[in-house]
Amino acid sequence: MHVRDAVEADADHIAAIADAPAEAMRDVVHDRTVRVAAVDEPPTDPNEDNDADPADLRGFVAFDVRDGVVHVTGLGGTADACKRLLEEPMRFAAAEDMPVELLLVDDESTLRDAAAEAGFDAVGAGPRFEGKPTTRYRIERD
């Protein structure tokens, strides 16, 4: 599995993973930093077109920066993909000396386990999302 930048052609498959409208995921791909985990092999030449099959996607992470904090705004996929994908916003945050936060719906055990393994700490309740309780997770920078 390798991680790459998401492209618009990935939006339909990201939408299926996120259980969200494809048009909303197209907007996310355009407006935020989005990485995808794929099972296909990356191009050997970084300037080569990526003809990857979106069906090879195993997960995605979307993140942006607001008020000096890296916010993970979307995460989904297999357990292994989520663990690997959380490294992306964490790497960015470490380079910029910023904390990282994410909100997870409480019944998303795969994502919660991936966050715990990545070193996120539960720091309190978050807002309800579609009527479901959430928990806020954070990694501080020293």
Secondary structure, DSSP 8 states (H G I E B T S, - for coil): -EEEE--GGGHHHHHHHHTS-HHHHHHHHHHSEEEEEESS---SSTTS-----GGGEEEEEEEEEETTEEEEEEEEE-HHHHHHHHHHHHHHHHHHT--EEEEEETT-HHHHHHHHHHT-EEEEEEEEETTEEEEEEEE---
